Amino acid sequence: MFLFKKKEIHLDVFTYRPEVLEYYPVDYSRKFFPQWWKNMPNEYIAQDTFWPVSTIKRCSGFLDYYSSGIVIPLWCDMAVDTHPLHCQWKFSDDVTTSVSHPSEQLGDYIDCNQYRHIKIESPWLFNCKEEISFVWTQPDWNFEQHAEFFIPPAVINYKYNMGTNINLFVDKREEKRYIIPAGQPMVNIIPMSERKLKIHKHLLDKQEYDKKSSLSYASRFTNKYRNNKAILKSKESRCPFGFGSK
């Protein structure tokens, strides 16, 4: 019997900002176990008993969640000021930008009088040469501010989409001021595969970075991603000698 090691999934991550790569790079999820979890014992003796009981330190679901993905930490402080009549935010680096989608794009999903959508434009691009889906989730275990905002889940294929912008829904029903600190794990991105993930980090100049981001090219007003994906898949399926091409 021959045992073959499973092929690794190679994920290339690109940024044009050397300070982000130096101070707050994307990295394997296993490097972002929360401190409160690290401080816990593996087991404890419950009241009026004498036998050990496992804590969350030994929870398989918890351990697996941090064993196979990649985390994007926030690369600068984000100050948020909420009020029922407005919502304001500011990034400490004076470089990061954001946009907000209008309520018409969200339908009945959420009451936009109570929540404000913010899309943080990420300095990272991801690319995987294989057609593998990645699950995008908010790492709730890393958050102390559980009620102020939330990041919705998604499934992304980084062969046809390199973007990593972070969507938030900020609760503005009450007057609050708080800071989401630099280094805060914002998303945990896990491949839908049992194969091990291998990350390759690259620093590009802005011109090369912009060339890489061409997958987000807005060739259509609607269905931009699906249209670009269909064009790329069509090119992949053509015979290298030109047979079958239109």
N, C-alpha and C positions, 0 to 999 in steps of 0.2 A: 504494500500500500504506500502510495506517495501522498504526502501532505503538501499542499500548495498554499503559500501565504496569500491572503486576499489582497488584490490590487488596491492601493491607496487612492482616495479622491484628492486630486490636486486643485486647490483653490488659490488663484492669484488675486492679491489685493493691492490696489494702487492708490497713491495719494500724491499730490503735488506740494503738500505742506510739510516741510521737514520738521517743524516744531510739533505737529500732531503725531508724526511717526516717532519722534523722540520721547514725548511726554505721555501721550495717551493713545498708544497704538491699539488696533484691534488685536485680539489674541484668543487663544484657546479658552473655552468656557471653564475648564478645570482650574484656571488661574484666577477665577473670580468667585470662589466660594465665599459667602458672606462671613464677616468676622464673628457675628453672634453664633453662627453654626460652628466655627472653629473653636470657640470658647466652651462649647457644650461637652459634657462627658458622654461616653458611648452608652452608658447605662446608669440607672439609679435604683435605689431601693424605695419602693412605694411605702407610704405610711401604713403602719400596722402589718407589714409583711417583712419577710427576710430573704426573698429571692430577687434577683436582678431583673429589671425591665429595660428594654432597649429604648433609646431616645431617637429623635430624628437624625442623629448623627449616623445611624446605621440604616436609614430608609433607602431601599434600593431605587425607588422612583426618584428621590432627591439626588442620589449619587449618579444615576444614569443621565439625569437632566444636565448635569455639569460635566459629563465625561466625553461628549462626542461633538460639541458644537463650537461656534466662534461667537465672541461677544464684541459688540461695538460700544465702547464707553463714550460718554459725552466728553468732548475735547476742550470745552471751556465752560465757565459758569454761565448759567441761564437764569436771570432774575425775572420773576413773574409777579405781576400785580393784577389781581382780579377784583371785579366789582360787578353786580348784576347789570350795570349799564355799559361796562367796557371790560376789555382785557388787554393788558400791555405786557411786553416782554423785551428783554435786552440781553445781548450776548457780550461777555467780557472781552472777547478778542477783537471786537469791532471789524471782524472779517466775515464771520458766519452770517448767512442770510436765511430768510424763511418766507413762506407764502401761506396763505390761508384759503382753502376751498370754500366757495359759496354754498349756502344751505341747499340750493337746488340740486347739487351733485350728490347729496347724501340722502335725499328722500325722507322717509319717516324713521330712519335709523336712530336719530338722536335729536333732541330739542336744542336747536342752535341758540335759543334764548337763554339756555342754561349752561351750554358747553361751547367752547371756542376751539375750532380746528386750527392746528398749527403744523405745518410741514417744515421740519428743520432740514435744510439742504446740506447733505453730508459731504465731507471732503474725501470720501472713500468710494472707489469703484471695485466691484468684485467680478471675477470671470472664472468660469469652469468650462473646460473644453468638452465635458460630457454633458449629456442631457439629464441632469439630476435635479430633482426638486428639493428645495430647502424650506423648512418650516421656520417662520419668523415669529417669535414670541417675546413678550415682556417678561424679564426675569423678576417676578414679584418678590422672590425671597431676598433680593438685594435692595428693596425699597423700604425706606422708613416712612416716607410720605405716601401712604396707600390711597388716600382719598382725593388728593389734589388734581391728579390727571391719570390718564391711562393710555396705553399704546395698543392699538388693535392688532390682532394676529393676521398673518398672510402666508401664502406659499409662493415662492419665487424660484424661477429657473435662471441661473446666472450664466447660461450659455447664450441666452437671447436678451437678457436684461442685466445691465451692470450696476444700476442705481441702488443706493442704500439710504435714500432719504427717510427720515424718521417722522412718522405721523403721530401727533398727540391730540388728545381731546382734553382740554383743560376745563375743570369745573369752575364756573364763575358765578355760582349762585350766592356766594358769600364774599365779603371783602377779606382778602388775604394777600400777604406778601411773603414770598419765600424764594429760595435759590435752589435750583437743581445743580449740584456741584460738579465741577470738572472731575472726571474719573468715574462718575456714576454709570454702572452698566445699564444701558438703555434697551438693548435687544440681545437675545440669545438666538442664534441662527443654527439650526440643526439639520444636517442632510437626512433625507428619507432613504437611508441605506445603512446596512450593518458594517460597511467598510470604514476604515479609519480615515479621518480627514487630515490632510497635510496642507498647511498654509505657507504661501510664499509671498513675502512683503516686498513691494517695489516703490521707490521714490522716483517720480517722473517730473520733468519740467512741465510747465503749464500747457505748452503747445502739444506735447505728447499726450498729456492727460486729456485734453480736449478731444484729441483724435480718438482715444479709447472710449470716450463717452458718446460716440456717434450712434450707439445702439438706442439712445434715447431721442434720436432724431424725430422731430414732429412732422412726418410726411403727410399726416391726415389730421383733421380736426378731432375725429373720434377714432377709437380702436387703434391707436398708434402702435401699441405693443404687439397686438395680434397681427397687424399688417406687416410690421418690420420682421416679425418672426417668420411669417409665411414666405416673405421674399428670401430670407436667409436660408430657410429649409429648402426652398426651391433650387437655390444655387448649389446647395450641398448634394442634392439628388441628381444633378446633371452629370452625364458621362464626361470624364476628363478629356475625351477625344472629340467632344462636341455632339455626339449622336444623341438624339432625343431632345436637344435644346431647341428652344423656339427662336 
